[in-house]
Amino acid sequence: MSQSLNILFISSEAVPFVKTGGLGDVAGVLPKILRKMGHNVRLVLPRYYSIDINKKNIHHLPGPLGVPMGILGELWAGVYESTLPDSDVPVYFIDYEQYFGRAGIYTDEHGEGFKDNDNRFVFFSRAALQLTKRLFFTPDIVHVHDWHTAAVPVMLNTFYQHDLHLASAASVLTIHNMQHQGNFYPGLMDVLSVGWHHYHPLGLEHYGQVNLMKGGIYHANAINTVSKGYAAEIMTAEYGYGLDGVMRDRCKSFFGIVNGIDMQEWNPEKDPYLSEGFSAKDLSGKEKLKAELQKKMGLPVKPDIPVIGIISRLVEQKGIDVIAEAMPGILSMEVQIVLLGSGAPWAHFYFGGLAAHHRDKMSVVIGYNEPLAHLIEAGSDFFLMPSRFEPCGLNQMYSQRYGTLPIVRATGGLNDTVDNLNEETGHGTGFKLYYLSAKSLFDTVGWALHIYYNRKDILRNMIREAMSRDFSWERSARKYEQLYRIALKKKRGRHYRISALPEKGKKSRKKKT
């Protein structure tokens, strides 16, 4: 077993405390898996006021925490401590009412980003690093996520380059979504206090603004995103959102590691949200759950009609406009649609109206409901997810775990985690469209329904194959461990030993250092 590492996770969200997307899942689960592997992991989060500090397992650490903020002077924060559930991983909450004592996480009630998001997350990034001194914790790895904490690698290479606790720490930046980069006015350099000589095109400057993601990419010792497919895509102009050249510059330090899922939470045999359990060997429980889903959603209970599930944010990234355009044609086929989600107001009215006109074929719930999400994953025959881009995606993995075959666009993590059906061999775990259009989506749904009605042998084989896939976090965590050691070698020089676990089927070779 390779040597234990001290790992500091700094994230703007983590389940179960706060979550808006896949970042929250990664930051809430990966630290626990790394701890089980023998590493000393600590997680730092902002103390948003949605987090109840009066719970028994959250405690206040005595004394204030000083946080240097350049031209703004030194600010003082409080710190609370807890642990991630079902683990002994410490979680620390940075408490500063001026920045985090509000209802929203990133945006206000109108969906607009807070005007002070620059100062909020620079403050949080600096506070998390200052906390290591308070805890006498010397990290080997500082793992940060997206633009909110991308200033950390910049600070480590500048402000903290001679610090006793942080000088030898290697930084890893995980990009969960390149679309959001943290672009702010140039004066933020005076708050960062890393020196204006870092405000240039190979540092923090990007078209006359400070771009925190860009600075993090250039300064991090290693960078990754949450699938190999998305790693390749963000090096192109279409998906790089202006930073594709930066990613190509850092390509030798850039990797793709697909997210895992909680195989216990998403376990069709023991799911507490489901009235029936089932497995690949016995699908009778899934058949009963399909009937339960149809009944709950007000659809005719017809076991021979395929059900297509959709659980999604109703936004363009998820291809919801293309689904809307294709839906009248899809509803002309022998199929039922169940949709759970929220997002753009037009989508609420449009899909709600479709459901009102097709009561025997479509049912819509606006919002989110965890038990219903599990029932849709378990009771549907297919899962529709034609995203424009998808860094990783989780629902397509949940679906396969539950024998619900995904219909996806071949992009990012969707392409990495779903095997397109090969009708000649009968192998595959889903159906892919390669060009995002209403016609292509209609045709791909039609293909899936053709298999459902006419090739039951292939359908059964696909379900068994999908349910046997290993999407566990343990597999992904081993790859992160390798990434950490690559980052340490880059930080500490060629004499640092990389004790990475060998790939399956390969013998480990000892290398002289």
C-alpha positions as CSV (number, residue, x, y, z in Angstrom):
1,M,0.0,0.0,0.0
2,S,1.3,3.5,-0.9
3,Q,2.1,6.0,1.8
4,S,-0.6,7.9,3.5
5,L,-1.2,11.5,2.4
6,N,-2.5,14.6,4.2
7,I,-5.2,15.9,1.9
8,L,-7.1,19.2,2.3
9,F,-10.3,19.4,0.3
10,I,-11.6,23.0,-0.3
11,S,-15.0,23.1,-1.9
12,S,-17.9,25.6,-2.2
13,E,-20.4,22.7,-1.6
14,A,-20.6,19.1,-0.4
15,V,-23.4,16.7,0.4
16,P,-25.2,16.5,2.7
17,F,-24.6,20.0,3.9
18,V,-25.1,22.0,0.6
19,K,-25.5,20.9,-3.0
20,T,-26.4,22.5,-6.3
21,G,-24.8,20.0,-8.7
22,G,-22.3,17.3,-9.2
23,L,-19.5,19.2,-7.4
24,G,-21.5,18.6,-4.2
25,D,-21.5,14.9,-4.7
26,V,-17.8,14.6,-5.4
27,A,-16.8,16.7,-2.4
28,G,-19.1,14.9,-0.1
29,V,-18.2,11.3,-1.1
30,L,-14.6,11.2,-2.4
31,P,-13.0,12.4,1.0
32,K,-14.7,9.4,2.8
33,I,-13.4,6.9,0.2
34,L,-9.9,8.4,0.4
35,R,-10.1,8.1,4.2
36,K,-11.0,4.4,4.0
37,M,-7.9,4.0,1.8
38,G,-5.8,5.3,4.7
39,H,-5.3,9.0,3.9
40,N,-5.8,11.8,6.4
41,V,-8.5,14.0,4.7
42,R,-10.1,17.2,5.9
43,L,-12.8,19.2,4.1
44,V,-13.4,23.0,4.3
45,L,-16.8,24.6,3.3
46,P,-18.3,28.0,3.6
47,R,-20.9,28.2,6.4
48,Y,-23.9,29.3,4.4
49,Y,-26.8,30.2,6.5
50,S,-28.8,27.3,5.1
51,I,-26.4,25.1,7.2
52,D,-27.9,24.7,10.6
53,I,-25.1,25.1,13.2
54,N,-27.4,24.1,16.1
55,K,-27.3,20.5,15.2
56,K,-25.7,18.3,17.8
57,N,-22.8,17.2,15.6
58,I,-21.6,20.8,14.7
59,H,-19.3,22.5,17.2
60,H,-17.8,26.0,17.3
61,L,-14.0,26.2,17.5
62,P,-13.0,28.8,20.0
63,G,-11.3,32.0,18.8
64,P,-11.4,34.0,15.6
65,L,-9.6,33.2,12.3
66,G,-7.6,36.0,10.7
67,V,-8.0,36.2,6.9
68,P,-5.7,38.6,5.0
69,M,-7.7,40.3,2.2
70,G,-5.2,42.7,0.6
71,I,-6.6,46.2,0.2
72,L,-9.6,45.2,2.4
73,G,-7.3,44.5,5.3
74,E,-7.5,41.5,7.6
75,L,-11.0,40.1,8.2
76,W,-12.0,37.8,11.0
77,A,-14.1,34.7,10.7
78,G,-15.5,32.0,12.9
79,V,-15.0,28.3,12.4
80,Y,-17.3,25.4,13.1
81,E,-16.4,21.7,13.0
82,S,-18.3,18.5,12.2
83,T,-17.7,15.3,10.4
84,L,-19.0,13.8,7.1
85,P,-21.8,11.4,7.9
86,D,-20.7,7.7,8.4
87,S,-17.1,8.7,8.6
88,D,-14.5,10.3,10.8
89,V,-13.5,12.9,8.1
90,P,-13.5,16.4,9.8
91,V,-15.5,19.1,8.1
92,Y,-14.8,22.8,8.9
93,F,-17.2,25.6,8.1
94,I,-15.9,29.1,7.6
95,D,-18.4,31.5,9.1
96,Y,-18.5,35.1,8.0
97,E,-21.9,36.7,7.9
98,Q,-21.2,39.5,5.5
99,Y,-20.4,37.0,2.7
100,F,-22.3,33.9,3.6
101,G,-25.2,35.1,5.8
102,R,-27.7,35.1,3.0
103,A,-30.3,32.7,1.5
104,G,-28.5,32.0,-1.9
105,I,-25.3,30.1,-2.5
106,Y,-24.1,31.7,-5.7
107,T,-27.1,33.6,-6.9
108,D,-29.9,35.8,-5.6
109,E,-33.7,35.1,-5.8
110,H,-33.7,36.2,-9.4
111,G,-30.9,33.8,-10.5
112,E,-28.3,36.6,-10.8
113,G,-24.8,36.0,-9.4
114,F,-24.1,37.9,-6.2
115,K,-22.2,41.1,-7.1
116,D,-19.5,40.3,-4.4
117,N,-18.9,36.7,-5.5
118,D,-15.3,37.7,-6.2
119,N,-14.6,38.8,-2.7
120,R,-16.7,36.0,-1.2
121,F,-14.8,33.2,-2.7
122,V,-11.3,34.8,-2.6
123,F,-12.0,35.2,1.2
124,F,-13.1,31.6,1.5
125,S,-10.1,30.3,-0.4
126,R,-7.7,32.3,1.8
127,A,-9.5,31.4,5.0
128,A,-9.3,27.7,4.2
129,L,-5.5,28.0,3.8
130,Q,-5.2,30.1,7.0
131,L,-7.1,27.4,8.8
132,T,-4.2,24.9,8.3
133,K,-2.1,27.0,10.6
134,R,-4.8,27.0,13.3
135,L,-5.1,23.2,13.1
136,F,-1.4,22.6,12.8
137,F,-2.2,20.6,9.7
138,T,0.4,20.4,7.0
139,P,-1.2,19.1,3.8
140,D,0.6,17.2,1.1
141,I,-2.3,17.9,-1.3
142,V,-4.7,20.8,-1.5
143,H,-7.6,19.7,-3.8
144,V,-9.8,22.5,-5.0
145,H,-12.8,22.6,-7.3
146,D,-14.0,24.9,-10.0
147,W,-13.5,28.7,-10.1
148,H,-14.8,29.3,-6.6
149,T,-11.5,27.9,-5.1
150,A,-9.3,28.2,-8.2
151,A,-7.4,31.1,-6.5
152,V,-5.9,28.6,-4.1
153,P,-3.2,27.2,-6.4
154,V,-2.3,30.9,-7.3
155,M,-2.0,31.7,-3.6
156,L,0.1,28.6,-2.8
157,N,2.6,29.6,-5.5
158,T,2.9,33.2,-4.4
159,F,1.6,34.4,-1.0
160,Y,2.3,31.1,0.7
161,Q,5.4,29.9,-1.2
162,H,7.6,30.2,1.9
163,D,4.9,29.3,4.5
164,L,5.8,26.6,7.1
165,H,2.6,24.6,6.6
166,L,1.9,25.2,2.9
167,A,5.2,25.7,1.0
168,S,5.5,22.0,0.0
169,A,1.8,21.3,-0.6
170,A,0.9,20.3,-4.2
171,S,-2.3,21.6,-5.7
172,V,-4.9,19.7,-7.7
173,L,-7.7,21.6,-9.5
174,T,-10.8,19.7,-10.6
175,I,-12.9,21.3,-13.3
176,H,-16.6,20.3,-13.0
177,N,-17.9,22.8,-15.5
178,M,-15.8,25.0,-17.8
179,Q,-18.7,27.3,-18.6
180,H,-18.4,29.1,-15.3
181,Q,-14.9,30.6,-14.8
182,G,-15.1,33.5,-12.3
183,N,-14.4,36.6,-14.4
184,F,-14.1,39.8,-12.4
185,Y,-12.8,43.3,-12.6
186,P,-9.0,43.9,-12.6
187,G,-9.1,45.5,-9.1
188,L,-9.6,42.0,-7.6
189,M,-5.8,41.8,-7.9
190,D,-5.5,44.2,-4.9
191,V,-7.7,41.8,-2.9
192,L,-5.8,38.7,-4.0
193,S,-2.6,40.4,-3.0
194,V,-0.5,38.0,-5.1
195,G,1.2,40.8,-7.0
196,W,0.2,42.6,-10.2
197,H,3.0,40.9,-12.1
198,H,0.7,37.9,-12.2
199,Y,-1.9,39.9,-14.1
200,H,-0.9,38.8,-17.7
201,P,-2.2,36.4,-20.3
202,L,-0.2,33.5,-18.9
203,G,-1.6,34.1,-15.5
204,L,-4.8,35.7,-14.2
205,E,-5.6,38.2,-17.0
206,H,-8.2,37.3,-19.6
207,Y,-9.5,40.0,-22.0
208,G,-9.1,42.7,-19.5
209,Q,-10.5,40.9,-16.5
210,V,-9.3,38.6,-13.7
211,N,-10.2,35.0,-14.6
212,L,-9.8,32.9,-11.5
213,M,-10.3,29.6,-13.3
214,K,-7.5,30.6,-15.8
215,G,-5.2,31.5,-12.9
216,G,-5.9,28.2,-11.2
217,I,-5.2,26.2,-14.4
218,Y,-1.9,27.8,-14.9
219,H,-0.8,27.5,-11.3
220,A,-2.1,24.1,-10.3
221,N,0.4,21.2,-10.2
222,A,-2.2,18.9,-11.8
223,I,-5.6,19.5,-13.3
224,N,-8.4,17.1,-14.0
225,T,-12.0,17.1,-15.1
226,V,-14.7,14.6,-14.4
227,S,-14.5,12.4,-17.5
228,K,-12.0,11.6,-20.2
229,G,-14.5,12.7,-22.9
230,Y,-15.0,16.2,-21.3
231,A,-11.2,16.5,-20.9
232,A,-10.8,16.2,-24.6
233,E,-13.8,18.5,-25.3
234,I,-12.6,21.5,-23.3
235,M,-9.4,21.6,-25.3
236,T,-11.6,22.6,-28.3
237,A,-13.1,26.0,-29.0
238,E,-16.7,24.7,-28.8
239,Y,-16.4,23.6,-25.2
240,G,-13.4,25.5,-23.8
241,Y,-15.3,28.8,-23.5
242,G,-12.2,30.8,-24.3
243,L,-9.8,28.7,-22.2
244,D,-9.2,25.9,-24.7
245,G,-5.8,27.3,-25.5
246,V,-4.9,27.4,-21.8
247,M,-6.0,23.8,-21.5
248,R,-3.8,22.8,-24.4
249,D,-0.9,24.6,-22.8
250,R,-1.3,22.5,-19.7
251,C,-2.2,19.2,-21.5
252,K,0.7,17.3,-20.0
253,S,-0.7,18.0,-16.5
254,F,-4.3,17.5,-17.4
255,F,-6.3,14.3,-16.9
256,G,-9.9,12.9,-17.0
257,I,-11.3,10.9,-14.1
258,V,-14.9,9.9,-14.3
259,N,-17.0,10.4,-11.2
260,G,-18.3,7.5,-9.2
261,I,-21.7,6.9,-7.6
262,D,-22.7,5.8,-4.2
263,M,-23.3,2.1,-4.9
264,Q,-25.1,1.7,-1.5
265,E,-27.5,4.6,-1.9
266,W,-28.2,3.5,-5.5
267,N,-28.7,-0.2,-4.9
268,P,-31.8,-1.7,-6.5
269,E,-31.8,-4.6,-4.1
270,K,-31.9,-2.5,-0.9
271,D,-33.1,0.9,-1.9
272,P,-35.1,2.3,1.1
273,Y,-37.1,4.6,-1.2
274,L,-38.5,1.6,-3.2
275,S,-41.3,-0.8,-2.1
276,E,-39.7,-3.6,-4.1
277,G,-36.1,-4.8,-4.5
278,F,-34.8,-6.4,-7.7
279,S,-31.6,-7.6,-9.3
280,A,-30.4,-8.5,-12.8
281,K,-31.3,-12.2,-12.0
282,D,-34.8,-11.3,-10.9
283,L,-36.5,-8.3,-12.5
284,S,-40.0,-9.0,-11.2
285,G,-39.6,-6.2,-8.6
286,K,-38.8,-3.8,-11.4
287,E,-42.0,-4.8,-13.2
288,K,-44.0,-4.0,-10.0
289,L,-42.2,-0.7,-9.6
290,K,-43.1,0.2,-13.2
291,A,-46.7,-0.3,-12.4
292,E,-46.3,1.7,-9.2
293,L,-44.7,4.6,-11.1
294,Q,-47.4,4.6,-13.7
295,K,-50.1,4.7,-11.0
296,K,-48.3,7.4,-9.0
297,M,-47.9,9.6,-12.1
298,G,-51.5,9.2,-13.1
299,L,-50.8,7.2,-16.3
300,P,-52.6,4.0,-17.4
301,V,-51.0,1.0,-15.8
302,K,-49.9,-0.9,-18.9
303,P,-46.9,-3.3,-18.5
304,D,-46.3,-3.6,-22.2
305,I,-46.0,0.1,-22.9
306,P,-42.4,1.4,-22.5
307,V,-41.8,4.2,-20.0
308,I,-39.2,6.9,-20.6
309,G,-38.0,8.8,-17.6
310,I,-36.5,12.3,-17.5
311,I,-34.9,13.8,-14.3
312,S,-33.2,17.0,-15.2
313,R,-32.6,20.7,-14.7
314,L,-34.8,22.2,-17.5
315,V,-32.0,24.2,-19.1
316,E,-30.4,24.3,-22.5
317,Q,-27.2,22.5,-21.3
318,K,-29.4,19.5,-20.8
319,G,-30.8,19.7,-24.3
320,I,-34.3,20.5,-22.9
321,D,-35.1,22.7,-25.9
322,V,-34.4,19.8,-28.3
323,I,-36.5,17.5,-26.1
324,A,-39.3,20.1,-26.4
325,E,-39.1,20.2,-30.1
326,A,-38.9,16.4,-30.5
327,M,-41.6,15.6,-27.9
328,P,-44.7,15.9,-30.1
329,G,-43.2,13.3,-32.4
330,I,-42.2,11.1,-29.6
331,L,-45.7,11.2,-28.1
332,S,-47.1,10.0,-31.4
333,M,-45.4,6.6,-30.7
334,E,-46.6,4.0,-28.3
335,V,-44.8,5.3,-25.2
336,Q,-45.3,7.0,-21.8
337,I,-43.1,9.9,-20.6
338,V,-42.5,10.9,-16.9
339,L,-40.6,14.1,-16.2
340,L,-39.3,15.4,-12.9
341,G,-37.3,18.7,-12.9
342,S,-37.3,22.5,-12.8
343,G,-35.5,25.3,-14.6
344,A,-36.6,27.7,-17.3
345,P,-40.1,29.0,-16.8
346,W,-41.0,28.4,-20.4
347,A,-40.2,24.7,-20.0
348,H,-42.5,24.5,-16.9
349,F,-45.4,25.8,-19.0
350,Y,-44.6,23.9,-22.2
351,F,-44.2,20.4,-20.7
352,G,-47.0,21.0,-18.3
353,G,-49.2,21.9,-21.2
354,L,-48.1,18.8,-23.2
355,A,-48.9,16.6,-20.2
356,A,-52.4,18.2,-19.9
357,H,-53.1,17.4,-23.5
358,H,-51.7,13.9,-23.4
359,R,-52.9,12.6,-20.0
360,D,-52.6,9.0,-21.0
361,K,-49.0,9.4,-22.3
362,M,-47.2,12.1,-20.3
363,S,-46.9,13.2,-16.7
364,V,-44.8,16.1,-15.3
365,V,-43.8,17.1,-11.8
366,I,-42.0,20.5,-11.5
367,G,-39.5,20.6,-8.7
368,Y,-37.4,17.8,-7.2
369,N,-38.4,14.9,-5.0
370,E,-35.8,12.3,-3.9
371,P,-38.1,9.3,-3.4
372,L,-39.8,10.0,-6.8
373,A,-36.4,10.3,-8.5
374,H,-35.5,6.8,-7.2
375,L,-38.8,5.4,-8.4
376,I,-38.4,7.0,-11.8
377,E,-34.9,5.4,-12.1
378,A,-36.2,2.0,-11.0
379,G,-39.6,1.9,-12.7
380,S,-38.7,3.4,-16.2
381,D,-37.6,1.3,-19.1
382,F,-35.4,4.1,-20.6
383,F,-33.8,7.3,-19.3
384,L,-33.6,10.3,-21.6
385,M,-30.5,12.6,-21.3
386,P,-29.5,14.3,-24.5
387,S,-27.2,17.0,-23.0
388,R,-25.4,19.6,-25.2
389,F,-22.4,19.0,-22.9
390,E,-22.0,16.9,-19.8
391,P,-18.8,16.9,-17.9
392,C,-19.7,13.7,-16.2
393,G,-23.4,13.2,-15.4
394,L,-24.7,10.8,-12.7
395,N,-28.2,9.9,-13.8
396,Q,-27.1,7.8,-16.7
397,M,-25.0,5.7,-14.2
398,Y,-27.9,5.5,-11.7
399,S,-30.1,4.3,-14.6
400,Q,-27.8,1.5,-15.7
401,R,-27.5,0.4,-12.1
402,Y,-31.3,0.0,-12.1
403,G,-31.6,-1.7,-15.5
404,T,-33.1,1.5,-17.1
405,L,-31.3,1.9,-20.4
406,P,-30.0,5.5,-21.1
407,I,-30.8,7.4,-24.3
408,V,-28.0,10.0,-24.4
409,R,-26.0,12.3,-26.6
410,A,-22.4,11.0,-27.1
411,T,-20.7,13.9,-25.2
412,G,-18.4,14.1,-22.2
413,G,-19.2,11.7,-19.4
414,L,-22.3,10.3,-21.2
415,N,-20.1,9.0,-24.0
416,D,-17.6,7.6,-21.5
417,T,-20.1,5.7,-19.3
418,V,-22.7,4.4,-21.8
419,D,-21.9,1.7,-24.3
420,N,-23.9,2.2,-27.5
421,L,-25.9,-0.9,-28.6
422,N,-24.2,-3.0,-31.3
423,E,-27.2,-4.9,-32.8
424,E,-24.9,-7.5,-34.4
425,T,-23.4,-8.6,-31.1
426,G,-26.3,-7.6,-28.9
427,H,-23.9,-5.8,-26.5
428,G,-24.4,-2.3,-25.2
429,T,-25.9,-0.5,-22.2
430,G,-27.8,2.3,-24.0
431,F,-28.5,4.3,-27.1
432,K,-26.5,7.3,-28.4
433,L,-27.2,10.1,-30.7
434,Y,-24.2,11.9,-32.1
435,Y,-25.8,15.0,-33.5
436,L,-28.1,17.0,-31.3
437,S,-31.3,17.8,-33.2
438,A,-35.0,17.0,-32.8
439,K,-34.9,14.6,-35.7
440,S,-31.8,12.8,-34.4
441,L,-33.4,12.5,-30.9
442,F,-36.7,11.3,-32.4
443,D,-34.9,8.7,-34.4
444,T,-32.8,7.4,-31.5
445,V,-35.9,7.1,-29.3
446,G,-37.5,5.3,-32.1
447,W,-34.5,2.9,-32.3
448,A,-34.8,2.2,-28.5
449,L,-38.6,1.5,-28.8
450,H,-37.9,-0.8,-31.8
451,I,-35.6,-2.9,-29.6
452,Y,-38.2,-2.9,-26.8
453,Y,-41.0,-4.1,-29.0
454,N,-39.1,-6.4,-31.4
455,R,-35.9,-7.6,-29.9
456,K,-36.6,-8.8,-26.3
457,D,-33.5,-11.0,-26.4
458,I,-31.3,-7.9,-27.0
459,L,-33.2,-5.9,-24.4
460,R,-32.7,-8.5,-21.7
461,N,-29.0,-8.7,-22.5
462,M,-28.6,-5.0,-22.4
463,I,-30.3,-4.8,-19.0
464,R,-28.0,-7.5,-17.5
465,E,-24.9,-5.8,-19.0
466,A,-26.0,-2.4,-17.7
467,M,-26.7,-3.6,-14.1
468,S,-23.3,-5.3,-14.0
469,R,-21.3,-2.1,-14.6
470,D,-18.9,-0.9,-11.8
471,F,-19.4,2.8,-11.2
472,S,-18.1,2.7,-7.7
473,W,-16.2,5.6,-6.1
474,E,-13.5,3.2,-5.0
475,R,-12.4,2.8,-8.6
476,S,-12.3,6.6,-9.2
477,A,-10.6,7.2,-5.9
478,R,-7.6,5.0,-6.9
479,K,-7.2,7.2,-9.9
480,Y,-7.3,10.4,-7.8
481,E,-4.6,8.9,-5.6
482,Q,-2.4,8.4,-8.7
483,L,-3.2,12.0,-9.7
484,Y,-2.1,13.3,-6.2
485,R,1.3,11.6,-6.5
486,I,1.8,13.0,-10.0
487,A,1.1,16.5,-8.6
488,L,3.5,15.9,-5.7
489,K,6.3,14.9,-8.1
490,K,5.7,18.1,-10.1
491,K,5.8,20.1,-6.9
492,R,8.7,18.4,-5.1
493,G,10.8,17.4,-8.0
494,R,12.0,14.2,-9.8
495,H,13.2,12.5,-6.6
496,Y,9.6,12.2,-5.2
497,R,8.5,8.5,-5.5
498,I,5.2,7.9,-7.2
499,S,3.6,4.8,-5.5
500,A,0.6,4.6,-7.8
501,L,-1.5,1.4,-7.8
502,P,-0.9,-0.7,-11.0
503,E,-3.7,-1.0,-13.5
504,K,-5.6,-4.3,-13.6
505,G,-3.7,-7.0,-15.5
506,K,-0.4,-5.2,-15.1
507,K,2.4,-6.1,-12.7
508,S,3.8,-3.3,-10.6
509,R,7.4,-2.4,-11.3
510,K,9.6,-0.8,-8.7
511,K,11.3,2.3,-10.0
512,K,14.6,3.7,-8.7
513,T,14.3,7.3,-7.6
